[in-house]
């Protein structure tokens, strides 16, 4: 009986904890959004231009180097060469 009681209490507790935490968070967003927008305005503007600029240069070079010439890419890194060397042969 003690085993079932412990498991039963754990399940409902987790559900109850998540429900009340989500409800209050969904309600204040509307009010906090107005005040937060002014404060986060500077942060948002800085993060927006930085994110898109870092994504393009990171994606193409990594994929092109590995897909175009996996052998050359490993050689340039040096460390990859050792890791691929034993796997290739």
N, CA, C and O atoms as CSV, one atom per row, in Angstrom:
chain,resi,resn,atom,element,x,y,z
A,1,UNK,N,N,0.817,-1.202,0.000
A,1,UNK,CA,C,0.000,0.000,0.000
A,1,UNK,C,C,0.867,1.275,0.000
A,1,UNK,O,O,0.551,2.240,-0.696
A,2,UNK,N,N,1.920,1.274,0.754
A,2,UNK,CA,C,2.766,2.488,0.802
A,2,UNK,C,C,3.368,2.791,-0.560
A,2,UNK,O,O,3.544,3.954,-0.921
A,3,UNK,N,N,3.680,1.764,-1.303
A,3,UNK,CA,C,4.292,1.993,-2.628
A,3,UNK,C,C,3.291,2.689,-3.552
A,3,UNK,O,O,3.638,3.658,-4.227
A,4,UNK,N,N,2.077,2.208,-3.581
A,4,UNK,CA,C,1.063,2.798,-4.455
A,4,UNK,C,C,0.774,4.242,-4.031
A,4,UNK,O,O,0.597,5.128,-4.867
A,5,UNK,N,N,0.732,4.453,-2.731
A,5,UNK,CA,C,0.419,5.791,-2.221
A,5,UNK,C,C,1.504,6.781,-2.683
A,5,UNK,O,O,1.193,7.880,-3.142
A,6,UNK,N,N,2.745,6.389,-2.558
A,6,UNK,CA,C,3.850,7.285,-2.936
A,6,UNK,C,C,3.770,7.626,-4.421
A,6,UNK,O,O,3.892,8.789,-4.805
A,7,UNK,N,N,3.568,6.620,-5.241
A,7,UNK,CA,C,3.518,6.865,-6.687
A,7,UNK,C,C,2.322,7.726,-7.048
A,7,UNK,O,O,2.417,8.610,-7.900
A,8,UNK,N,N,1.216,7.470,-6.411
A,8,UNK,CA,C,-0.001,8.220,-6.710
A,8,UNK,C,C,0.149,9.694,-6.339
A,8,UNK,O,O,-0.294,10.585,-7.063
A,9,UNK,N,N,0.772,9.920,-5.215
A,9,UNK,CA,C,0.930,11.310,-4.747
A,9,UNK,C,C,1.909,12.056,-5.648
A,9,UNK,O,O,1.760,13.257,-5.874
A,10,UNK,N,N,2.896,11.355,-6.153
A,10,UNK,CA,C,3.920,12.007,-6.991
A,10,UNK,C,C,3.289,12.478,-8.310
A,10,UNK,O,O,3.568,13.585,-8.771
A,11,UNK,N,N,2.461,11.659,-8.900
A,11,UNK,CA,C,1.874,11.995,-10.197
A,11,UNK,C,C,1.007,13.258,-10.107
A,11,UNK,O,O,1.225,14.202,-10.867
A,12,UNK,N,N,0.046,13.291,-9.208
A,12,UNK,CA,C,-0.839,14.463,-9.117
A,12,UNK,C,C,-0.071,15.714,-8.712
A,12,UNK,O,O,-0.379,16.810,-9.179
A,13,UNK,N,N,0.913,15.559,-7.858
A,13,UNK,CA,C,1.685,16.731,-7.422
A,13,UNK,C,C,2.355,17.389,-8.625
A,13,UNK,O,O,2.340,18.613,-8.753
A,14,UNK,N,N,2.928,16.598,-9.484
A,14,UNK,CA,C,3.634,17.147,-10.652
A,14,UNK,C,C,2.642,17.885,-11.557
A,14,UNK,O,O,2.936,18.972,-12.056
A,15,UNK,N,N,1.492,17.298,-11.757
A,15,UNK,CA,C,0.490,17.903,-12.639
A,15,UNK,C,C,-0.023,19.210,-12.028
A,15,UNK,O,O,-0.179,20.216,-12.720
A,16,UNK,N,N,-0.279,19.173,-10.735
A,16,UNK,CA,C,-0.805,20.376,-10.070
A,16,UNK,C,C,0.220,21.502,-10.110
A,16,UNK,O,O,-0.132,22.671,-10.270
A,17,UNK,N,N,1.458,21.148,-9.967
A,17,UNK,CA,C,2.515,22.173,-9.931
A,17,UNK,C,C,2.634,22.828,-11.322
A,17,UNK,O,O,2.824,24.041,-11.418
A,18,UNK,N,N,2.525,22.051,-12.366
A,18,UNK,CA,C,2.708,22.587,-13.721
A,18,UNK,C,C,1.494,23.450,-14.107
A,18,UNK,O,O,1.647,24.466,-14.785
A,19,UNK,N,N,0.318,23.054,-13.684
A,19,UNK,CA,C,-0.895,23.795,-14.046
A,19,UNK,C,C,-0.876,25.221,-13.484
A,19,UNK,O,O,-1.038,26.181,-14.238
A,20,UNK,N,N,-0.683,25.369,-12.191
A,20,UNK,CA,C,-0.698,26.723,-11.597
A,20,UNK,C,C,0.445,27.588,-12.125
A,20,UNK,O,O,0.295,28.804,-12.249
A,21,UNK,N,N,1.541,26.994,-12.424
A,21,UNK,CA,C,2.693,27.774,-12.909
A,21,UNK,C,C,2.416,28.289,-14.325
A,21,UNK,O,O,2.825,29.398,-14.668
A,22,UNK,N,N,1.744,27.516,-15.124
A,22,UNK,CA,C,1.481,27.925,-16.511
A,22,UNK,C,C,0.354,28.967,-16.567
A,22,UNK,O,O,0.404,29.900,-17.368
A,23,UNK,N,N,-0.637,28.804,-15.730
A,23,UNK,CA,C,-1.779,29.729,-15.751
A,23,UNK,C,C,-1.325,31.167,-15.479
A,23,UNK,O,O,-1.637,32.062,-16.265
A,24,UNK,N,N,-0.608,31.402,-14.400
A,24,UNK,CA,C,-0.178,32.781,-14.077
A,24,UNK,C,C,0.762,33.344,-15.139
A,24,UNK,O,O,0.765,34.549,-15.389
A,25,UNK,N,N,1.533,32.506,-15.745
A,25,UNK,CA,C,2.480,32.993,-16.758
A,25,UNK,C,C,1.725,33.434,-18.017
A,25,UNK,O,O,2.138,34.370,-18.701
A,26,UNK,N,N,0.635,32.761,-18.307
A,26,UNK,CA,C,-0.122,33.103,-19.522
A,26,UNK,C,C,-0.924,34.396,-19.328
A,26,UNK,O,O,-1.192,35.110,-20.294
A,27,UNK,N,N,-1.300,34.689,-18.099
A,27,UNK,CA,C,-2.128,35.870,-17.836
A,27,UNK,C,C,-1.307,37.166,-17.834
A,27,UNK,O,O,-1.688,38.124,-18.505
A,28,UNK,N,N,-0.207,37.219,-17.108
A,28,UNK,CA,C,0.596,38.455,-17.016
A,28,UNK,C,C,1.276,38.869,-18.318
A,28,UNK,O,O,1.541,40.056,-18.508
A,29,UNK,N,N,1.561,37.949,-19.205
A,29,UNK,CA,C,2.242,38.321,-20.453
A,29,UNK,C,C,1.631,39.552,-21.112
A,29,UNK,O,O,2.361,40.389,-21.643
A,30,UNK,N,N,0.322,39.676,-21.088
A,30,UNK,CA,C,-0.320,40.823,-21.753
A,30,UNK,C,C,0.100,42.136,-21.090
A,30,UNK,O,O,0.452,43.102,-21.766
A,31,UNK,N,N,0.056,42.153,-19.762
A,31,UNK,CA,C,0.412,43.391,-19.045
A,31,UNK,C,C,1.921,43.588,-19.063
A,31,UNK,O,O,2.403,44.696,-19.301
A,32,UNK,N,N,2.649,42.545,-18.818
A,32,UNK,CA,C,4.118,42.639,-18.760
A,32,UNK,C,C,4.663,42.960,-20.160
A,32,UNK,O,O,5.694,43.621,-20.288
A,33,UNK,N,N,3.990,42.506,-21.175
A,33,UNK,CA,C,4.465,42.746,-22.547
A,33,UNK,C,C,4.625,44.250,-22.808
A,33,UNK,O,O,5.614,44.685,-23.397
A,34,UNK,N,N,3.653,45.024,-22.368
A,34,UNK,CA,C,3.701,46.476,-22.612
A,34,UNK,C,C,4.907,47.096,-21.907
A,34,UNK,O,O,5.646,47.875,-22.510
A,35,UNK,N,N,5.104,46.762,-20.662
A,35,UNK,CA,C,6.214,47.341,-19.886
A,35,UNK,C,C,7.534,46.712,-20.325
A,35,UNK,O,O,8.559,47.390,-20.398
A,36,UNK,N,N,7.504,45.439,-20.611
A,36,UNK,CA,C,8.739,44.734,-21.005
A,36,UNK,C,C,9.222,45.234,-22.371
A,36,UNK,O,O,10.425,45.348,-22.605
A,37,UNK,N,N,8.304,45.522,-23.240
A,37,UNK,CA,C,8.690,45.970,-24.590
A,37,UNK,C,C,9.622,47.175,-24.519
A,37,UNK,O,O,10.593,47.261,-25.271
A,38,UNK,N,N,9.327,48.088,-23.626
A,38,UNK,CA,C,10.151,49.302,-23.512
A,38,UNK,C,C,11.549,48.936,-23.017
A,38,UNK,O,O,12.541,49.465,-23.518
A,39,UNK,N,N,11.632,48.062,-22.068
A,39,UNK,CA,C,12.934,47.690,-21.491
A,39,UNK,C,C,13.691,46.770,-22.443
A,39,UNK,O,O,14.892,46.937,-22.655
A,40,UNK,N,N,13.002,45.824,-22.999
A,40,UNK,CA,C,13.669,44.853,-23.891
A,40,UNK,C,C,13.846,45.400,-25.314
A,40,UNK,O,O,14.427,44.744,-26.179
A,41,UNK,N,N,13.344,46.585,-25.528
A,41,UNK,CA,C,13.445,47.160,-26.878
A,41,UNK,C,C,14.903,47.178,-27.347
A,41,UNK,O,O,15.210,46.774,-28.468
A,42,UNK,N,N,15.781,47.646,-26.486
A,42,UNK,CA,C,17.202,47.733,-26.868
A,42,UNK,C,C,17.780,46.334,-27.069
A,42,UNK,O,O,18.549,46.103,-28.002
A,43,UNK,N,N,17.419,45.433,-26.216
A,43,UNK,CA,C,17.967,44.075,-26.312
A,43,UNK,C,C,17.443,43.392,-27.578
A,43,UNK,O,O,18.186,42.691,-28.265
A,44,UNK,N,N,16.217,43.591,-27.866
A,44,UNK,CA,C,15.612,42.910,-29.026
A,44,UNK,C,C,16.261,43.412,-30.326
A,44,UNK,O,O,16.568,42.619,-31.215
A,45,UNK,N,N,16.458,44.683,-30.425
A,45,UNK,CA,C,17.027,45.256,-31.650
A,45,UNK,C,C,18.446,44.730,-31.859
A,45,UNK,O,O,18.844,44.435,-32.985
A,46,UNK,N,N,19.183,44.618,-30.801
A,46,UNK,CA,C,20.582,44.172,-30.912
A,46,UNK,C,C,20.630,42.682,-31.274
A,46,UNK,O,O,21.470,42.252,-32.065
A,47,UNK,N,N,19.738,41.921,-30.698
A,47,UNK,CA,C,19.745,40.470,-30.933
A,47,UNK,C,C,19.211,40.156,-32.337
A,47,UNK,O,O,19.661,39.194,-32.959
A,48,UNK,N,N,18.293,40.922,-32.828
A,48,UNK,CA,C,17.705,40.629,-34.141
A,48,UNK,C,C,18.741,40.691,-35.270
A,48,UNK,O,O,18.854,39.735,-36.036
A,49,UNK,N,N,19.484,41.762,-35.392
A,49,UNK,CA,C,20.464,41.873,-36.484
A,49,UNK,C,C,21.651,40.935,-36.308
A,49,UNK,O,O,22.259,40.513,-37.292
A,50,UNK,N,N,21.977,40.611,-35.088
A,50,UNK,CA,C,23.138,39.744,-34.837
A,50,UNK,C,C,22.809,38.290,-35.188
A,50,UNK,O,O,23.650,37.581,-35.741
A,51,UNK,N,N,21.612,37.851,-34.875
A,51,UNK,CA,C,21.248,36.449,-35.121
A,51,UNK,C,C,21.310,36.107,-36.613
A,51,UNK,O,O,22.015,35.168,-36.983
A,52,UNK,N,N,20.608,36.822,-37.469
A,52,UNK,CA,C,20.606,36.497,-38.902
A,52,UNK,C,C,21.986,36.621,-39.536
A,52,UNK,O,O,22.286,35.923,-40.504
A,53,UNK,N,N,22.803,37.474,-39.018
A,53,UNK,CA,C,24.141,37.652,-39.607
A,53,UNK,C,C,25.037,36.465,-39.267
A,53,UNK,O,O,25.879,36.072,-40.073
A,54,UNK,N,N,24.863,35.905,-38.099
A,54,UNK,CA,C,25.722,34.788,-37.679
A,54,UNK,C,C,25.244,33.469,-38.279
A,54,UNK,O,O,26.047,32.555,-38.467
A,55,UNK,N,N,23.989,33.359,-38.572
A,55,UNK,CA,C,23.451,32.092,-39.090
A,55,UNK,C,C,23.948,31.789,-40.516
A,55,UNK,O,O,24.448,30.689,-40.751
A,56,UNK,N,N,23.831,32.704,-41.452
A,56,UNK,CA,C,24.242,32.431,-42.841
A,56,UNK,C,C,25.708,32.030,-42.977
A,56,UNK,O,O,25.994,31.024,-43.626
A,57,UNK,N,N,26.632,32.760,-42.402
A,57,UNK,CA,C,28.054,32.420,-42.560
A,57,UNK,C,C,28.400,31.111,-41.879
A,57,UNK,O,O,29.357,30.446,-42.277
A,58,UNK,N,N,27.670,30.738,-40.894
A,58,UNK,CA,C,27.980,29.502,-40.164
A,58,UNK,C,C,27.473,28.271,-40.933
A,58,UNK,O,O,28.158,27.250,-40.995
A,59,UNK,N,N,26.299,28.371,-41.503
A,59,UNK,CA,C,25.703,27.203,-42.175
A,59,UNK,C,C,26.416,26.824,-43.464
A,59,UNK,O,O,26.925,25.708,-43.567
A,60,UNK,N,N,26.469,27.696,-44.431
A,60,UNK,CA,C,27.053,27.374,-45.745
A,60,UNK,C,C,28.482,26.856,-45.661
A,60,UNK,O,O,28.771,25.812,-46.245
A,61,UNK,N,N,29.364,27.516,-44.983
A,61,UNK,CA,C,30.767,27.073,-44.940
A,61,UNK,C,C,30.908,25.680,-44.348
A,61,UNK,O,O,31.667,24.865,-44.872
A,62,UNK,N,N,30.211,25.398,-43.297
A,62,UNK,CA,C,30.330,24.077,-42.662
A,62,UNK,C,C,29.813,22.987,-43.601
A,62,UNK,O,O,30.453,21.948,-43.760
A,63,UNK,N,N,28.690,23.216,-44.204
A,63,UNK,CA,C,28.110,22.187,-45.088
A,63,UNK,C,C,28.926,22.062,-46.376
A,63,UNK,O,O,29.183,20.956,-46.852
A,64,UNK,N,N,29.322,23.176,-46.922
A,64,UNK,CA,C,30.069,23.144,-48.187
A,64,UNK,C,C,31.400,22.415,-48.011
A,64,UNK,O,O,31.785,21.602,-48.852
A,65,UNK,N,N,32.082,22.703,-46.941
A,65,UNK,CA,C,33.410,22.111,-46.724
A,65,UNK,C,C,33.285,20.597,-46.554
A,65,UNK,O,O,34.083,19.842,-47.108
A,66,UNK,N,N,32.305,20.164,-45.805
A,66,UNK,CA,C,32.167,18.720,-45.555
A,66,UNK,C,C,31.576,18.006,-46.767
A,66,UNK,O,O,31.996,16.899,-47.105
A,67,UNK,N,N,30.613,18.630,-47.413
A,67,UNK,CA,C,29.961,17.981,-48.546
A,67,UNK,C,C,30.824,18.069,-49.806
A,67,UNK,O,O,30.921,17.107,-50.569
A,68,UNK,N,N,31.439,19.208,-50.014
A,68,UNK,CA,C,32.262,19.398,-51.207
A,68,UNK,C,C,33.496,18.502,-51.163
A,68,UNK,O,O,33.686,17.647,-52.029
A,69,UNK,N,N,34.323,18.705,-50.156
A,69,UNK,CA,C,35.565,17.919,-50.051
A,69,UNK,C,C,35.808,17.511,-48.602
A,69,UNK,O,O,36.485,18.222,-47.860
A,70,UNK,N,N,35.268,16.386,-48.205
A,70,UNK,CA,C,35.456,15.918,-46.818
A,70,UNK,C,C,36.923,15.672,-46.505
A,70,UNK,O,O,37.355,15.887,-45.372
A,71,UNK,N,N,37.688,15.229,-47.476
A,71,UNK,CA,C,39.114,14.949,-47.264
A,71,UNK,C,C,39.876,16.226,-46.971
A,71,UNK,O,O,40.666,16.277,-46.028
A,72,UNK,N,N,39.648,17.253,-47.767
A,72,UNK,CA,C,40.380,18.509,-47.565
A,72,UNK,C,C,39.968,19.166,-46.256
A,72,UNK,O,O,40.802,19.720,-45.540
A,73,UNK,N,N,38.705,19.104,-45.954
A,73,UNK,CA,C,38.216,19.749,-44.732
A,73,UNK,C,C,38.917,19.134,-43.518
A,73,UNK,O,O,39.340,19.854,-42.613
A,74,UNK,N,N,39.037,17.826,-43.499
A,74,UNK,CA,C,39.680,17.161,-42.363
A,74,UNK,C,C,41.158,17.542,-42.316
A,74,UNK,O,O,41.710,17.748,-41.235
A,75,UNK,N,N,41.786,17.634,-43.453
A,75,UNK,CA,C,43.231,17.949,-43.482
A,75,UNK,C,C,43.481,19.332,-42.891
A,75,UNK,O,O,44.429,19.530,-42.131
A,76,UNK,N,N,42.628,20.279,-43.244
A,76,UNK,CA,C,42.830,21.652,-42.764
A,76,UNK,C,C,42.680,21.710,-41.238
A,76,UNK,O,O,43.401,22.448,-40.566
A,77,UNK,N,N,41.763,20.945,-40.712
A,77,UNK,CA,C,41.551,20.962,-39.259
A,77,UNK,C,C,42.683,20.234,-38.537
A,77,UNK,O,O,43.079,20.628,-37.440
A,78,UNK,N,N,43.187,19.207,-39.136
A,78,UNK,CA,C,44.277,18.478,-38.494
A,78,UNK,C,C,43.715,17.451,-37.519
A,78,UNK,O,O,43.999,16.260,-37.649
A,79,UNK,N,N,42.949,17.877,-36.579
A,79,UNK,CA,C,42.398,16.951,-35.580
A,79,UNK,C,C,41.434,15.984,-36.264
A,79,UNK,O,O,41.444,14.785,-35.984
A,80,UNK,N,N,40.620,16.501,-37.143
A,80,UNK,CA,C,39.664,15.651,-37.863
A,80,UNK,C,C,40.411,14.602,-38.680
A,80,UNK,O,O,39.960,13.464,-38.811
A,81,UNK,N,N,41.531,14.991,-39.215
A,81,UNK,CA,C,42.320,14.083,-40.049
A,81,UNK,C,C,42.640,12.821,-39.256
A,81,UNK,O,O,42.514,11.713,-39.777
A,82,UNK,N,N,43.043,12.976,-38.025
A,82,UNK,CA,C,43.407,11.812,-37.197
A,82,UNK,C,C,42.170,10.960,-36.933
A,82,UNK,O,O,42.240,9.732,-36.918
A,83,UNK,N,N,41.058,11.616,-36.729
A,83,UNK,CA,C,39.833,10.879,-36.417
A,83,UNK,C,C,39.319,10.150,-37.664
A,83,UNK,O,O,38.821,9.029,-37.564
A,84,UNK,N,N,39.435,10.767,-38.809
A,84,UNK,CA,C,38.930,10.155,-40.045
A,84,UNK,C,C,39.941,9.152,-40.602
A,84,UNK,O,O,39.552,8.164,-41.224
A,85,UNK,N,N,41.171,9.388,-40.393
A,85,UNK,CA,C,42.210,8.511,-40.947
A,85,UNK,C,C,41.935,7.041,-40.630
A,85,UNK,O,O,41.899,6.211,-41.538
A,86,UNK,N,N,41.741,6.715,-39.364
A,86,UNK,CA,C,41.512,5.305,-39.003
A,86,UNK,C,C,40.157,4.811,-39.490
A,86,UNK,O,O,39.987,3.617,-39.737
A,87,UNK,N,N,39.204,5.702,-39.631
A,87,UNK,CA,C,37.875,5.280,-40.070
A,87,UNK,C,C,37.845,5.070,-41.582
A,87,UNK,O,O,37.163,4.162,-42.058
A,88,UNK,N,N,38.561,5.878,-42.337
A,88,UNK,CA,C,38.534,5.775,-43.797
A,88,UNK,C,C,39.100,4.430,-44.259
A,88,UNK,O,O,38.441,3.732,-45.029
A,89,UNK,N,N,40.267,4.057,-43.827
A,89,UNK,CA,C,40.878,2.791,-44.268
A,89,UNK,C,C,40.296,1.614,-43.522
A,89,UNK,O,O,40.692,0.473,-43.764
